[in-house]
């Protein structure tokens, strides 16, 4: 069978697997994968010439995702210019076909060569990358995500839903009606583009297509980078080292490690080790979708820079310059780090020539930032201000700078072993990578972000999140370490090689063991996963509400993960089906009207129904009220009840009903839902209820008996009619 035939067969097989697992329609799955191939691999030929990707599967995967990211920007640009959403993506695809013709479609020549070194590298890499993929697969099946892991995931999915229906940029917020904000919408735009073009459900596109694709891309980018900067180092050493995310420099690592070991020694018990091995965030095994995509951009960008002499500067300029639209702090880190690295190369070469690529990266960065932030039609939320030693000040306040130094030393340890061997690199080719790692650290200690929304009463974490600029530093330091080892590997004796392998093994085995343990938790005990939220009860309630022309309010703004400890952050309502909520997110979003919305919210948490609620419903167009029955709410409620269960009831505002034309939307599917699949079992129900009672005094569930559905048609429901 020819390569195109194999590619087509693989696409059909993948679509069948997606449909069987997630319950997606087969034809839509085929269209979604075909879109990924066209806007990814074909359009990617504009960034990676077909001759470079034809003989390498790893480069081919990088090309596919690079094309997807480029197309996502074109999609956002179309919205920004008020053009049809498909105009930019189709324009890029047409340009690639015109420029490369048939060569743009030819898949890479896949050749599998088995070796113990490659098998070990692949196995360890799969373990390190497994948790995000398994978490995504857990969130994928069904008409809506049955569960969520990581509180950022529902907010991300909300943005995908918003972009699916958007005709302008920035899109309208689904969590706060009339709200819009400038944000790094790049990865949500990619998911929305695929969902919009294929008709597939956004959560299917995100969780069973994009997350596994990014995982494959991260591995492919690590292979490309390892071959470029450490070709003599065994793959079983080089590739896992590039994938290890810890110490992350975001959470206290060495301090927590030493504190735990001291407890083990003093208490003569291993129980403390159990808590250490379940600190998922500290070990970096629970990245959200944008951080996962940013890891690919980081490794692929470094690989593109390393291969620039052979492949040109188009790809690295794109990755480094456009990263800000996919993960803003990482984009700032990459531009700063690259500028420092090229300045280092210029100083070493005593030439201005290495400074030229900085101009191309800066040009891409400037165009992207100006288009989506500077000339944005919405009010700016943040501004950079000078703040010397901002990050070091945070480190000093959380245990001391010495612990941060220990974390960095841990990252550098394999390189320190090689330095002890006395072998030198006269060309000092590794030094620019160290400068690359130093760039983000310098920026985060010169500037900080000032949140301009403080007057709106936002519970903002943005200023502290400026420290995310150093998130790429561990990967950059490991790349520097691999370069140092690779430049000297053939000159090292057996003893020093063994020492390097041993130190790398120590660096990899701990996060690998934690990743394996968390993968087991996701497979066997998902309710113990990081920031787990069960969506099934609320999803069943929301399924009776049309997504078109409805405006949902609720009495409960808590997010259920971690025992409901997050207030004013009800992310499930806008993210499960894409419903428009009145105001359910006061933590991430704030506007001039936010305080007024808070006051109206209090009406729905009072003990009695008042005329003020009816007036607010008429004024703002509320259509449906979702009541969490064990959370404070008015009673009795003089509205038509359209759904009732032990945890949730749904009421329809009769004075603001949706028009008949507004009902029957694509998510209006209550009659086709399997109750046994969407309703939690009794134990999960009792667990969730007990968490709620810890935060609120219990109230008598009002109205009809538990588990009953009022006015719920069996097929083609039209609750708004």
KAKAKA-V646049 format. One record per backbone hydrogen bond with DSSP energy under -1.0 kcal/mol. NH is the residue of the N-H (numbers start at 1). CO is the residue of the C=O. Records with the same first field share a line. If there is no record, write none. Layout:
NH->CO, CO
This chain:
6->2
7->3
8->4
9->5
10->6
11->7
12->8
13->9
14->10
15->11
16->12
17->13
18->14
19->15
20->16
21->17
22->18
23->19
29->25
30->26
31->27
32->28
33->29
34->30
35->31
36->32
37->33
38->34
39->35
40->36
42->37
43->38
44->40
45->42
46->43
47->44
48->44
52->49
53->49
54->50
60->56
61->57
62->58
63->59
64->60
65->61
66->62
67->63
68->64
69->65
70->66
71->67
72->68
73->69
74->70
75->71
76->72
77->73
78->74
79->75
80->76
81->77
82->79
83->78
87->84
90->86
91->87
92->88
93->89
94->90
95->91
96->92
97->93
98->94
99->95
100->96
101->97
103->100
104->101
105->102
109->54
119->115
120->116
121->117
122->118
123->119
124->120
125->121
126->122
127->123
128->124
129->125
130->126
133->129
134->130
135->131
136->132
137->133
138->134
139->135
142->22
148->533
150->530
153->150
156->152
157->153
158->154
159->155
160->156
161->157
162->158
163->159
164->160
165->161
173->179
177->582
179->176
185->183
186->325
189->185
190->186
191->187
192->188
193->189
194->190
195->191
196->192
197->193
198->194
199->195
205->201
206->202
207->203
208->204
210->205
211->206
213->209
214->210
215->211
216->212
217->213
218->214
219->215
220->216
221->217
222->218
223->219
224->220
225->221
226->222
227->223
228->224
229->225
230->226
233->230
237->234
238->234
239->235
241->237
242->238
244->240
257->253
258->254
259->255
260->256
261->257
262->258
263->259
264->260
265->261
266->262
267->263
268->264
275->271
276->272
277->273
279->276
280->278
283->279
285->280
292->288
293->289
294->290
295->291
296->292
297->293
298->294
299->295
300->296
301->297
302->298
303->299
304->300
305->301
306->302
307->303
308->305
310->307
311->307
312->308
317->313
318->314
319->315
320->316
321->317
322->318
325->322
326->323
327->323
331->327
332->328
333->329
334->330
335->331
336->332
337->333
338->334
339->335
340->336
341->337
342->338
343->339
344->340
345->341
346->342
347->343
348->344
349->345
350->346
351->346
355->352
356->353
359->356
360->356
361->357
362->358
363->359
364->360
365->361
366->362
367->363
368->364
369->365
370->366
371->367
372->368
373->369
374->369
375->370
376->373
383->450
385->448
387->446
389->445
390->387
393->389
394->390
395->391
396->392
397->393
400->395
405->401
406->402
407->403
408->404
409->405
410->406
411->407
412->408
416->412
417->413
418->414
419->415
420->416
421->418
422->419
428->425
434->430
435->431
436->432
437->433
438->434
439->435
442->438
443->439
444->440
446->443
447->443
448->385
450->383
452->381
456->453
457->454
459->586
460->458
465->461
467->464
468->465
469->466
470->467
471->468
473->470
476->472
477->473
478->474
479->475
480->476
481->477
482->478
483->479
484->480
485->481
486->482
487->483
489->485
491->488
492->489
497->493
498->494
499->495
500->496
501->497
502->498
503->499
504->500
505->501
506->502
507->503
508->504
509->505
510->506
512->508
513->509
514->510
515->511
516->512
517->513
518->514
519->515
520->516
521->517
522->518
523->519
524->520
525->521
528->525
529->526
532->529
533->148
535->146
539->535
540->536
541->537
542->538
543->539
544->541
545->542
552->580
553->624
555->626
559->566
569->557
570->584
571->569
576->572
581->174
582->552
584->175
586->568
594->591
597->593
598->594
599->595
600->596
601->597
602->598
604->601
605->602
613->610
615->611
616->612
617->613
618->614
619->615
620->616
621->617
622->617
623->551
624->551
625->651
626->553
627->649
629->647
631->628
635->607
639->637
640->652
642->650
643->650
645->648
649->627
650->643
651->625
652->640
653->623
662->659
668->665
669->667
672->669
673->670
678->674
679->675
685->681
686->682
687->683
688->684
689->685
690->686
691->687
692->688
693->689
694->690
695->692
696->692
708->705
721->718
